[in-house]
Amino acid sequence: MRLFVRDDAGHRPRLPGESPASASPHFKYGGTPEADVLLGKAAWPHILDVLGGEGSQAMAG
């Protein structure tokens, strides 16, 4: 298991290709949209590795 954190990110990381999350009328997520994108971008290669998807290290061998 890996944990990815950013002090400036909220609770809605955006993975590559996802559009920004719309504001919620019920929840305060904190962080910035830019930080949420960076958090998702940092986690993305590891997600692909676990899933064995395109771009993963599992496919490179």
N, C-alpha and C positions, 0 to 999 in steps of 0.2 A: 504494500500500500504506500502511496505517496500523498503528501499533503502540500498543496500549493497555496501560498498566502501572499497578499500584498496589503500593506497597511492602508493604502489609498483606494482599495477596491471595495465594492459593496458585496452583496450576496448573490449577484447575478452575472457570473462570468459569461462572456460571449465567445463562442467557438468560431474559428475561421469560417466565413461565409454567412454567419448569422447577422441579422440587422440589429441595431441597438434596441434594447428593451424599452418598451413604453413605460411611462410613469404609472405607478399604481395609486389608485384612489384610497387604498386601504393600508398599505405598508410603506414604511420609510426604510429604504435599502441602504442608504448612505453610499459613500464612494463616488467615483466619477465614471462616466461611460468609457473614457479612455483607459482607466485603470482596469475596468472589467474586461475590456478587449485584451489588454496585456496579460491578464491572469489566464484567460482562456487560451491565448496563444502559447503561453508557457506550458500549459497542461496538455495541449493538443497532441504533440508527438508521443507522449506517454499513453494517452488514450488509444491512439492508433496501435501502439505496440501491444497493448493488452488485447485489443480486438483483432490483431493480426491484419489490419487493413493496409491500404496503399500508403506507401511512405514509411511503413513501420520497419524496425530493425529485424523483426521476425521474417519479413519477406526478402531482406537483403542477403540472407545466407543461402 
